[in-house]
Amino acid sequence: KLSADSTSESITVNAYITLVDQYGNEAPGEVMTVNLTRETLTKINWDNFITDNLPDIADFYWVHPAIKD
């Protein structure tokens, strides 16, 4: 639905989870950011899109080391 919004120049999605620091303290933290520009969004065929390709096609893609493979 977001890709159909012709008023947006880009879409950014941020994901947050509770992270635990070295001392055992919990705090909410950003663990992922993905940005797709209008140009990129129009290239995607959502019916056949393989989500594993998102890191390669996103205009910006960042994953916190705590949740990487």
C-alpha positions, -999 to 999 in steps of 0.1 A, spaced: 0 0 0 28 24 7 43 19 -28 9 31 -42 12 64 -24 23 87 -52 28 117 -28 58 101 -11 93 106 -25 107 78 -3 97 54 24 118 46 55 109 18 79 127 15 112 125 -15 135 130 -14 172 134 -42 199 146 -44 234 184 -47 235 205 -59 265 239 -41 271 270 -57 285 259 -50 320 225 -68 315 205 -36 313 176 -35 289 166 -6 267 147 -2 234 170 2 205 168 6 167 179 -26 150 170 -20 114 165 8 89 154 4 53 148 32 28 133 29 -7 130 59 -30 100 64 -53 123 54 -82 132 21 -66 96 14 -55 83 17 -90 108 -9 -102 96 -36 -78 72 -63 -90 56 -70 -55 38 -101 -68 72 -119 -75 96 -100 -52 119 -122 -31 124 -105 3 159 -118 5 168 -93 -22 158 -63 -1 194 -56 11 206 -55 -25 178 -32 -39 171 -9 -10 185 27 -14 196 24 23 197 -8 43 212 -11 78 210 -39 103 223 -37 139 251 -63 145 231 -78 174 205 -93 150 227 -101 120 230 -137 109 
